[in-house]
Amino acid sequence: MADDDIEDLKKARSALVHARQQQAKTILSTNDASTAKAFADIQEGIEAIDRAIEELQDEDDEDEDEDEDE
């Protein structure tokens, strides 16, 4: 189950990376620094997803360690 969750998070992260790239292009083409807030919000989302992936991977590792002990 966690593998599916991790895969979903990776797909969401990929979508946000794409959105971040598009936002960077918007900033460049318009020279409008006010759009930097949207860029920062997207970056925060990417970082939150990275933390969620790490937490799920840590849980998987702990579960595997417990299974090996049995």
PDB file with SEQRES, HELIX, SHEET and CRYST1 records, atoms N, CA, C and O in Angstrom:
SEQRES   1 A   70  MET ALA ASP ASP ASP ILE GLU ASP LEU LYS LYS ALA ARG          
SEQRES   2 A   70  SER ALA LEU VAL HIS ALA ARG GLN GLN GLN ALA LYS THR          
SEQRES   3 A   70  ILE LEU SER THR ASN ASP ALA SER THR ALA LYS ALA PHE          
SEQRES   4 A   70  ALA ASP ILE GLN GLU GLY ILE GLU ALA ILE ASP ARG ALA          
SEQRES   5 A   70  ILE GLU GLU LEU GLN ASP GLU ASP ASP GLU ASP GLU ASP          
SEQRES   6 A   70  GLU ASP GLU ASP GLU                                          
HELIX    1 AA1 ALA A    2  THR A   30  1                                  29    
HELIX    2 AA2 ALA A   33  THR A   35  5                                   3    
HELIX    3 AA3 ALA A   36  ASP A   69  1                                  34    
CRYST1    1.000    1.000    1.000  90.00  90.00  90.00 P 1           1          
ATOM      1  N   MET A   1       0.823  -1.197   0.000  1.00  0.00           N  
ATOM      2  CA  MET A   1       0.000   0.000   0.000  1.00  0.00           C  
ATOM      3  C   MET A   1       0.865   1.258   0.000  1.00  0.00           C  
ATOM      4  O   MET A   1       0.596   2.201  -0.743  1.00  0.00           O  
ATOM      5  N   ALA A   2       1.890   1.267   0.826  1.00  0.00           N  
ATOM      6  CA  ALA A   2       2.758   2.454   0.871  1.00  0.00           C  
ATOM      7  C   ALA A   2       3.435   2.677  -0.469  1.00  0.00           C  
ATOM      8  O   ALA A   2       3.703   3.814  -0.857  1.00  0.00           O  
ATOM      9  N   ASP A   3       3.715   1.572  -1.184  1.00  0.00           N  
ATOM     10  CA  ASP A   3       4.331   1.723  -2.503  1.00  0.00           C  
ATOM     11  C   ASP A   3       3.433   2.509  -3.442  1.00  0.00           C  
ATOM     12  O   ASP A   3       3.913   3.340  -4.213  1.00  0.00           O  
ATOM     13  N   ASP A   4       2.125   2.251  -3.381  1.00  0.00           N  
ATOM     14  CA  ASP A   4       1.176   3.004  -4.202  1.00  0.00           C  
ATOM     15  C   ASP A   4       1.141   4.466  -3.782  1.00  0.00           C  
ATOM     16  O   ASP A   4       1.087   5.363  -4.623  1.00  0.00           O  
ATOM     17  N   ASP A   5       1.174   4.695  -2.480  1.00  0.00           N  
ATOM     18  CA  ASP A   5       1.166   6.068  -1.980  1.00  0.00           C  
ATOM     19  C   ASP A   5       2.418   6.814  -2.423  1.00  0.00           C  
ATOM     20  O   ASP A   5       2.352   7.972  -2.837  1.00  0.00           O  
ATOM     21  N   ILE A   6       3.546   6.145  -2.333  1.00  0.00           N  
ATOM     22  CA  ILE A   6       4.804   6.763  -2.750  1.00  0.00           C  
ATOM     23  C   ILE A   6       4.764   7.079  -4.238  1.00  0.00           C  
ATOM     24  O   ILE A   6       5.200   8.149  -4.663  1.00  0.00           O  
ATOM     25  N   GLU A   7       4.243   6.153  -5.026  1.00  0.00           N  
ATOM     26  CA  GLU A   7       4.157   6.378  -6.475  1.00  0.00           C  
ATOM     27  C   GLU A   7       3.247   7.571  -6.785  1.00  0.00           C  
ATOM     28  O   GLU A   7       3.560   8.385  -7.653  1.00  0.00           O  
ATOM     29  N   ASP A   8       2.124   7.670  -6.074  1.00  0.00           N  
ATOM     30  CA  ASP A   8       1.221   8.814  -6.264  1.00  0.00           C  
ATOM     31  C   ASP A   8       1.918  10.120  -5.910  1.00  0.00           C  
ATOM     32  O   ASP A   8       1.773  11.117  -6.617  1.00  0.00           O  
ATOM     33  N   LEU A   9       2.672  10.114  -4.818  1.00  0.00           N  
ATOM     34  CA  LEU A   9       3.393  11.316  -4.406  1.00  0.00           C  
ATOM     35  C   LEU A   9       4.454  11.694  -5.430  1.00  0.00           C  
ATOM     36  O   LEU A   9       4.660  12.875  -5.708  1.00  0.00           O  
ATOM     37  N   LYS A  10       5.120  10.705  -5.986  1.00  0.00           N  
ATOM     38  CA  LYS A  10       6.138  10.989  -7.004  1.00  0.00           C  
ATOM     39  C   LYS A  10       5.503  11.606  -8.247  1.00  0.00           C  
ATOM     40  O   LYS A  10       6.082  12.503  -8.859  1.00  0.00           O  
ATOM     41  N   LYS A  11       4.329  11.134  -8.618  1.00  0.00           N  
ATOM     42  CA  LYS A  11       3.629  11.704  -9.769  1.00  0.00           C  
ATOM     43  C   LYS A  11       3.201  13.138  -9.479  1.00  0.00           C  
ATOM     44  O   LYS A  11       3.316  14.015 -10.335  1.00  0.00           O  
ATOM     45  N   ALA A  12       2.706  13.367  -8.267  1.00  0.00           N  
ATOM     46  CA  ALA A  12       2.307  14.722  -7.881  1.00  0.00           C  
ATOM     47  C   ALA A  12       3.513  15.647  -7.870  1.00  0.00           C  
ATOM     48  O   ALA A  12       3.420  16.800  -8.293  1.00  0.00           O  
ATOM     49  N   ARG A  13       4.644  15.147  -7.387  1.00  0.00           N  
ATOM     50  CA  ARG A  13       5.870  15.945  -7.360  1.00  0.00           C  
ATOM     51  C   ARG A  13       6.297  16.315  -8.776  1.00  0.00           C  
ATOM     52  O   ARG A  13       6.693  17.449  -9.044  1.00  0.00           O  
ATOM     53  N   SER A  14       6.212  15.347  -9.668  1.00  0.00           N  
ATOM     54  CA  SER A  14       6.574  15.606 -11.058  1.00  0.00           C  
ATOM     55  C   SER A  14       5.697  16.698 -11.664  1.00  0.00           C  
ATOM     56  O   SER A  14       6.182  17.559 -12.397  1.00  0.00           O  
ATOM     57  N   ALA A  15       4.405  16.654 -11.350  1.00  0.00           N  
ATOM     58  CA  ALA A  15       3.492  17.679 -11.851  1.00  0.00           C  
ATOM     59  C   ALA A  15       3.867  19.051 -11.295  1.00  0.00           C  
ATOM     60  O   ALA A  15       3.814  20.049 -12.014  1.00  0.00           O  
ATOM     61  N   LEU A  16       4.243  19.103 -10.023  1.00  0.00           N  
ATOM     62  CA  LEU A  16       4.636  20.382  -9.430  1.00  0.00           C  
ATOM     63  C   LEU A  16       5.961  20.886 -10.001  1.00  0.00           C  
ATOM     64  O   LEU A  16       6.138  22.089 -10.188  1.00  0.00           O  
ATOM     65  N   VAL A  17       6.885  19.979 -10.277  1.00  0.00           N  
ATOM     66  CA  VAL A  17       8.149  20.397 -10.898  1.00  0.00           C  
ATOM     67  C   VAL A  17       7.857  21.028 -12.257  1.00  0.00           C  
ATOM     68  O   VAL A  17       8.445  22.050 -12.611  1.00  0.00           O  
ATOM     69  N   HIS A  18       6.960  20.424 -13.007  1.00  0.00           N  
ATOM     70  CA  HIS A  18       6.575  20.988 -14.302  1.00  0.00           C  
ATOM     71  C   HIS A  18       5.940  22.374 -14.107  1.00  0.00           C  
ATOM     72  O   HIS A  18       6.260  23.315 -14.834  1.00  0.00           O  
ATOM     73  N   ALA A  19       5.053  22.489 -13.138  1.00  0.00           N  
ATOM     74  CA  ALA A  19       4.409  23.781 -12.865  1.00  0.00           C  
ATOM     75  C   ALA A  19       5.434  24.832 -12.455  1.00  0.00           C  
ATOM     76  O   ALA A  19       5.324  26.000 -12.830  1.00  0.00           O  
ATOM     77  N   ARG A  20       6.434  24.405 -11.681  1.00  0.00           N  
ATOM     78  CA  ARG A  20       7.493  25.335 -11.262  1.00  0.00           C  
ATOM     79  C   ARG A  20       8.284  25.830 -12.469  1.00  0.00           C  
ATOM     80  O   ARG A  20       8.621  27.011 -12.552  1.00  0.00           O  
ATOM     81  N   GLN A  21       8.575  24.943 -13.392  1.00  0.00           N  
ATOM     82  CA  GLN A  21       9.304  25.333 -14.598  1.00  0.00           C  
ATOM     83  C   GLN A  21       8.488  26.321 -15.428  1.00  0.00           C  
ATOM     84  O   GLN A  21       9.025  27.293 -15.961  1.00  0.00           O  
ATOM     85  N   GLN A  22       7.205  26.065 -15.528  1.00  0.00           N  
ATOM     86  CA  GLN A  22       6.328  26.978 -16.269  1.00  0.00           C  
ATOM     87  C   GLN A  22       6.260  28.335 -15.574  1.00  0.00           C  
ATOM     88  O   GLN A  22       6.257  29.376 -16.232  1.00  0.00           O  
ATOM     89  N   GLN A  23       6.207  28.319 -14.250  1.00  0.00           N  
ATOM     90  CA  GLN A  23       6.156  29.577 -13.499  1.00  0.00           C  
ATOM     91  C   GLN A  23       7.448  30.364 -13.687  1.00  0.00           C  
ATOM     92  O   GLN A  23       7.422  31.589 -13.804  1.00  0.00           O  
ATOM     93  N   ALA A  24       8.573  29.663 -13.716  1.00  0.00           N  
ATOM     94  CA  ALA A  24       9.858  30.343 -13.954  1.00  0.00           C  
ATOM     95  C   ALA A  24       9.871  31.002 -15.327  1.00  0.00           C  
ATOM     96  O   ALA A  24      10.364  32.120 -15.481  1.00  0.00           O  
ATOM     97  N   LYS A  25       9.334  30.314 -16.315  1.00  0.00           N  
ATOM     98  CA  LYS A  25       9.259  30.897 -17.657  1.00  0.00           C  
ATOM     99  C   LYS A  25       8.359  32.134 -17.665  1.00  0.00           C  
ATOM    100  O   LYS A  25       8.646  33.113 -18.354  1.00  0.00           O  
ATOM    101  N   THR A  26       7.280  32.082 -16.902  1.00  0.00           N  
ATOM    102  CA  THR A  26       6.385  33.241 -16.804  1.00  0.00           C  
ATOM    103  C   THR A  26       7.109  34.426 -16.187  1.00  0.00           C  
ATOM    104  O   THR A  26       6.988  35.555 -16.662  1.00  0.00           O  
ATOM    105  N   ILE A  27       7.856  34.165 -15.136  1.00  0.00           N  
ATOM    106  CA  ILE A  27       8.620  35.240 -14.485  1.00  0.00           C  
ATOM    107  C   ILE A  27       9.607  35.856 -15.477  1.00  0.00           C  
ATOM    108  O   ILE A  27       9.749  37.077 -15.548  1.00  0.00           O  
ATOM    109  N   LEU A  28      10.283  35.003 -16.237  1.00  0.00           N  
ATOM    110  CA  LEU A  28      11.261  35.502 -17.209  1.00  0.00           C  
ATOM    111  C   LEU A  28      10.607  36.306 -18.327  1.00  0.00           C  
ATOM    112  O   LEU A  28      11.105  37.362 -18.719  1.00  0.00           O  
ATOM    113  N   SER A  29       9.495  35.800 -18.830  1.00  0.00           N  
ATOM    114  CA  SER A  29       8.886  36.455 -19.993  1.00  0.00           C  
ATOM    115  C   SER A  29       8.164  37.746 -19.646  1.00  0.00           C  
ATOM    116  O   SER A  29       8.053  38.640 -20.483  1.00  0.00           O  
ATOM    117  N   THR A  30       7.674  37.849 -18.418  1.00  0.00           N  
ATOM    118  CA  THR A  30       6.912  39.041 -18.050  1.00  0.00           C  
ATOM    119  C   THR A  30       7.713  40.033 -17.215  1.00  0.00           C  
ATOM    120  O   THR A  30       7.301  41.178 -17.031  1.00  0.00           O  
ATOM    121  N   ASN A  31       8.871  39.580 -16.708  1.00  0.00           N  
ATOM    122  CA  ASN A  31       9.646  40.406 -15.782  1.00  0.00           C  
ATOM    123  C   ASN A  31       8.796  40.909 -14.628  1.00  0.00           C  
ATOM    124  O   ASN A  31       8.997  42.018 -14.131  1.00  0.00           O  
ATOM    125  N   ASP A  32       7.842  40.082 -14.206  1.00  0.00           N  
ATOM    126  CA  ASP A  32       6.911  40.446 -13.138  1.00  0.00           C  
ATOM    127  C   ASP A  32       7.267  39.651 -11.883  1.00  0.00           C  
ATOM    128  O   ASP A  32       6.942  38.469 -11.769  1.00  0.00           O  
ATOM    129  N   ALA A  33       7.924  40.301 -10.966  1.00  0.00           N  
ATOM    130  CA  ALA A  33       8.373  39.638  -9.747  1.00  0.00           C  
ATOM    131  C   ALA A  33       7.209  39.230  -8.846  1.00  0.00           C  
ATOM    132  O   ALA A  33       7.382  38.396  -7.957  1.00  0.00           O  
ATOM    133  N   SER A  34       6.034  39.801  -9.061  1.00  0.00           N  
ATOM    134  CA  SER A  34       4.896  39.447  -8.208  1.00  0.00           C  
ATOM    135  C   SER A  34       4.491  37.985  -8.395  1.00  0.00           C  
ATOM    136  O   SER A  34       3.831  37.410  -7.529  1.00  0.00           O  
ATOM    137  N   THR A  35       4.877  37.388  -9.506  1.00  0.00           N  
ATOM    138  CA  THR A  35       4.564  35.982  -9.724  1.00  0.00           C  
ATOM    139  C   THR A  35       5.528  35.060  -8.971  1.00  0.00           C  
ATOM    140  O   THR A  35       5.358  33.840  -8.977  1.00  0.00           O  
ATOM    141  N   ALA A  36       6.525  35.640  -8.333  1.00  0.00           N  
ATOM    142  CA  ALA A  36       7.477  34.853  -7.562  1.00  0.00           C  
ATOM    143  C   ALA A  36       6.797  34.163  -6.375  1.00  0.00           C  
ATOM    144  O   ALA A  36       7.257  33.110  -5.936  1.00  0.00           O  
ATOM    145  N   LYS A  37       5.722  34.733  -5.856  1.00  0.00           N  
ATOM    146  CA  LYS A  37       4.985  34.112  -4.754  1.00  0.00           C  
ATOM    147  C   LYS A  37       4.439  32.758  -5.191  1.00  0.00           C  
ATOM    148  O   LYS A  37       4.525  31.787  -4.440  1.00  0.00           O  
ATOM    149  N   ALA A  38       3.885  32.683  -6.381  1.00  0.00           N  
ATOM    150  CA  ALA A  38       3.367  31.413  -6.887  1.00  0.00           C  
ATOM    151  C   ALA A  38       4.509  30.405  -7.026  1.00  0.00           C  
ATOM    152  O   ALA A  38       4.340  29.227  -6.711  1.00  0.00           O  
ATOM    153  N   PHE A  39       5.657  30.862  -7.493  1.00  0.00           N  
ATOM    154  CA  PHE A  39       6.833  29.997  -7.626  1.00  0.00           C  
ATOM    155  C   PHE A  39       7.222  29.447  -6.256  1.00  0.00           C  
ATOM    156  O   PHE A  39       7.482  28.252  -6.110  1.00  0.00           O  
ATOM    157  N   ALA A  40       7.260  30.318  -5.261  1.00  0.00           N  
ATOM    158  CA  ALA A  40       7.631  29.899  -3.909  1.00  0.00           C  
ATOM    159  C   ALA A  40       6.605  28.912  -3.334  1.00  0.00           C  
ATOM    160  O   ALA A  40       6.977  27.955  -2.654  1.00  0.00           O  
ATOM    161  N   ASP A  41       5.336  29.140  -3.604  1.00  0.00           N  
ATOM    162  CA  ASP A  41       4.291  28.227  -3.135  1.00  0.00           C  
ATOM    163  C   ASP A  41       4.456  26.841  -3.759  1.00  0.00           C  
ATOM    164  O   ASP A  41       4.300  25.823  -3.085  1.00  0.00           O  
ATOM    165  N   ILE A  42       4.770  26.816  -5.036  1.00  0.00           N  
ATOM    166  CA  ILE A  42       4.985  25.542  -5.721  1.00  0.00           C  
ATOM    167  C   ILE A  42       6.199  24.832  -5.110  1.00  0.00           C  
ATOM    168  O   ILE A  42       6.167  23.623  -4.878  1.00  0.00           O  
ATOM    169  N   GLN A  43       7.253  25.585  -4.857  1.00  0.00           N  
ATOM    170  CA  GLN A  43       8.465  24.999  -4.265  1.00  0.00           C  
ATOM    171  C   GLN A  43       8.151  24.418  -2.886  1.00  0.00           C  
ATOM    172  O   GLN A  43       8.642  23.341  -2.546  1.00  0.00           O  
ATOM    173  N   GLU A  44       7.348  25.108  -2.099  1.00  0.00           N  
ATOM    174  CA  GLU A  44       6.959  24.585  -0.785  1.00  0.00           C  
ATOM    175  C   GLU A  44       6.206  23.269  -0.933  1.00  0.00           C  
ATOM    176  O   GLU A  44       6.395  22.345  -0.142  1.00  0.00           O  
ATOM    177  N   GLY A  45       5.357  23.190  -1.944  1.00  0.00           N  
ATOM    178  CA  GLY A  45       4.622  21.951  -2.198  1.00  0.00           C  
ATOM    179  C   GLY A  45       5.554  20.808  -2.542  1.00  0.00           C  
ATOM    180  O   GLY A  45       5.370  19.686  -2.070  1.00  0.00           O  
ATOM    181  N   ILE A  46       6.553  21.087  -3.362  1.00  0.00           N  
ATOM    182  CA  ILE A  46       7.535  20.060  -3.727  1.00  0.00           C  
ATOM    183  C   ILE A  46       8.268  19.572  -2.480  1.00  0.00           C  
ATOM    184  O   ILE A  46       8.459  18.369  -2.298  1.00  0.00           O  
ATOM    185  N   GLU A  47       8.674  20.498  -1.633  1.00  0.00           N  
ATOM    186  CA  GLU A  47       9.399  20.128  -0.423  1.00  0.00           C  
ATOM    187  C   GLU A  47       8.521  19.329   0.530  1.00  0.00           C  
ATOM    188  O   GLU A  47       9.005  18.410   1.191  1.00  0.00           O  
ATOM    189  N   ALA A  48       7.239  19.665   0.609  1.00  0.00           N  
ATOM    190  CA  ALA A  48       6.308  18.911   1.464  1.00  0.00           C  
ATOM    191  C   ALA A  48       6.145  17.486   0.939  1.00  0.00           C  
ATOM    192  O   ALA A  48       6.102  16.533   1.717  1.00  0.00           O  
ATOM    193  N   ILE A  49       6.057  17.348  -0.368  1.00  0.00           N  
ATOM    194  CA  ILE A  49       5.940  16.015  -0.959  1.00  0.00           C  
ATOM    195  C   ILE A  49       7.219  15.221  -0.700  1.00  0.00           C  
ATOM    196  O   ILE A  49       7.151  14.031  -0.390  1.00  0.00           O  
ATOM    197  N   ASP A  50       8.372  15.854  -0.820  1.00  0.00           N  
ATOM    198  CA  ASP A  50       9.631  15.164  -0.528  1.00  0.00           C  
ATOM    199  C   ASP A  50       9.643  14.626   0.900  1.00  0.00           C  
ATOM    200  O   ASP A  50      10.085  13.503   1.143  1.00  0.00           O  
ATOM    201  N   ARG A  51       9.157  15.432   1.842  1.00  0.00           N  
ATOM    202  CA  ARG A  51       9.103  14.982   3.244  1.00  0.00           C  
ATOM    203  C   ARG A  51       8.133  13.813   3.404  1.00  0.00           C  
ATOM    204  O   ARG A  51       8.419  12.861   4.130  1.00  0.00           O  
ATOM    205  N   ALA A  52       6.996  13.884   2.732  1.00  0.00           N  
ATOM    206  CA  ALA A  52       6.016  12.799   2.818  1.00  0.00           C  
ATOM    207  C   ALA A  52       6.571  11.502   2.244  1.00  0.00           C  
ATOM    208  O   ALA A  52       6.367  10.429   2.812  1.00  0.00           O  
ATOM    209  N   ILE A  53       7.266  11.599   1.130  1.00  0.00           N  
ATOM    210  CA  ILE A  53       7.883  10.409   0.529  1.00  0.00           C  
ATOM    211  C   ILE A  53       8.907   9.814   1.492  1.00  0.00           C  
ATOM    212  O   ILE A  53       8.948   8.601   1.692  1.00  0.00           O  
ATOM    213  N   GLU A  54       9.717  10.660   2.074  1.00  0.00           N  
ATOM    214  CA  GLU A  54      10.740  10.189   3.006  1.00  0.00           C  
ATOM    215  C   GLU A  54      10.109   9.489   4.212  1.00  0.00           C  
ATOM    216  O   GLU A  54      10.600   8.452   4.659  1.00  0.00           O  
ATOM    217  N   GLU A  55       9.023  10.057   4.734  1.00  0.00           N  
ATOM    218  CA  GLU A  55       8.342   9.448   5.872  1.00  0.00           C  
ATOM    219  C   GLU A  55       7.790   8.070   5.510  1.00  0.00           C  
ATOM    220  O   GLU A  55       7.927   7.125   6.286  1.00  0.00           O  
ATOM    221  N   LEU A  56       7.173   7.952   4.348  1.00  0.00           N  
ATOM    222  CA  LEU A  56       6.629   6.661   3.928  1.00  0.00           C  
ATOM    223  C   LEU A  56       7.745   5.638   3.704  1.00  0.00           C  
ATOM    224  O   LEU A  56       7.590   4.465   4.044  1.00  0.00           O  
ATOM    225  N   GLN A  57       8.857   6.077   3.138  1.00  0.00           N  
ATOM    226  CA  GLN A  57       9.975   5.167   2.925  1.00  0.00           C  
ATOM    227  C   GLN A  57      10.561   4.706   4.264  1.00  0.00           C  
ATOM    228  O   GLN A  57      10.932   3.543   4.416  1.00  0.00           O  
ATOM    229  N   ASP A  58      10.641   5.624   5.232  1.00  0.00           N  
ATOM    230  CA  ASP A  58      11.130   5.259   6.562  1.00  0.00           C  
ATOM    231  C   ASP A  58      10.196   4.240   7.216  1.00  0.00           C  
ATOM    232  O   ASP A  58      10.657   3.290   7.849  1.00  0.00           O  
ATOM    233  N   GLU A  59       8.879   4.440   7.062  1.00  0.00           N  
ATOM    234  CA  GLU A  59       7.911   3.492   7.610  1.00  0.00           C  
ATOM    235  C   GLU A  59       8.081   2.126   6.962  1.00  0.00           C  
ATOM    236  O   GLU A  59       8.027   1.106   7.648  1.00  0.00           O  
ATOM    237  N   ASP A  60       8.283   2.093   5.656  1.00  0.00           N  
ATOM    238  CA  ASP A  60       8.500   0.833   4.953  1.00  0.00           C  
ATOM    239  C   ASP A  60       9.750   0.132   5.480  1.00  0.00           C  
ATOM    240  O   ASP A  60       9.750  -1.080   5.696  1.00  0.00           O  
ATOM    241  N   ASP A  61      10.812   0.905   5.684  1.00  0.00           N  
ATOM    242  CA  ASP A  61      12.056   0.328   6.192  1.00  0.00           C  
ATOM    243  C   ASP A  61      11.854  -0.257   7.588  1.00  0.00           C  
ATOM    244  O   ASP A  61      12.369  -1.333   7.894  1.00  0.00           O  
ATOM    245  N   GLU A  62      11.107   0.446   8.429  1.00  0.00           N  
ATOM    246  CA  GLU A  62      10.830  -0.044   9.777  1.00  0.00           C  
ATOM    247  C   GLU A  62      10.005  -1.322   9.732  1.00  0.00           C  
ATOM    248  O   GLU A  62      10.261  -2.262  10.483  1.00  0.00           O  
ATOM    249  N   ASP A  63       9.009  -1.350   8.844  1.00  0.00           N  
ATOM    250  CA  ASP A  63       8.186  -2.551   8.702  1.00  0.00           C  
ATOM    251  C   ASP A  63       9.015  -3.733   8.233  1.00  0.00           C  
ATOM    252  O   ASP A  63       8.821  -4.851   8.711  1.00  0.00           O  
ATOM    253  N   GLU A  64       9.929  -3.507   7.312  1.00  0.00           N  
ATOM    254  CA  GLU A  64      10.798  -4.583   6.828  1.00  0.00           C  
ATOM    255  C   GLU A  64      11.707  -5.092   7.945  1.00  0.00           C  
ATOM    256  O   GLU A  64      11.940  -6.295   8.059  1.00  0.00           O  
ATOM    257  N   ASP A  65      12.225  -4.168   8.775  1.00  0.00           N  
ATOM    258  CA  ASP A  65      13.073  -4.565   9.886  1.00  0.00           C  
ATOM    259  C   ASP A  65      12.288  -5.425  10.875  1.00  0.00           C  
ATOM    260  O   ASP A  65      12.814  -6.413  11.389  1.00  0.00           O  
ATOM    261  N   GLU A  66      11.038  -5.059  11.143  1.00  0.00           N  
ATOM    262  CA  GLU A  66      10.205  -5.829  12.060  1.00  0.00           C  
ATOM    263  C   GLU A  66       9.919  -7.204  11.489  1.00  0.00           C  
ATOM    264  O   GLU A  66       9.917  -8.188  12.228  1.00  0.00           O  
ATOM    265  N   ASP A  67       9.679  -7.291  10.195  1.00  0.00           N  
ATOM    266  CA  ASP A  67       9.412  -8.583   9.558  1.00  0.00           C  
ATOM    267  C   ASP A  67      10.625  -9.497   9.629  1.00  0.00           C  
ATOM    268  O   ASP A  67      10.490 -10.708   9.802  1.00  0.00           O  
ATOM    269  N   GLU A  68      11.799  -8.919   9.496  1.00  0.00           N  
ATOM    270  CA  GLU A  68      13.026  -9.715   9.565  1.00  0.00           C  
ATOM    271  C   GLU A  68      13.268 -10.248  10.963  1.00  0.00           C  
ATOM    272  O   GLU A  68      13.849 -11.320  11.128  1.00  0.00           O  
ATOM    273  N   ASP A  69      12.824  -9.505  11.980  1.00  0.00           N  
ATOM    274  CA  ASP A  69      13.028  -9.921  13.368  1.00  0.00           C  
ATOM    275  C   ASP A  69      12.126 -11.086  13.749  1.00  0.00           C  
ATOM    276  O   ASP A  69      12.415 -11.795  14.713  1.00  0.00           O  
ATOM    277  N   GLU A  70      11.059 -11.295  13.024  1.00  0.00           N  
ATOM    278  CA  GLU A  70      10.109 -12.356  13.382  1.00  0.00           C  
ATOM    279  C   GLU A  70      10.536 -13.700  12.937  1.00  0.00           C  
ATOM    280  O   GLU A  70       9.830 -14.681  13.172  1.00  0.00           O  
TER     281      GLU A  70                                                      
END                                                                             
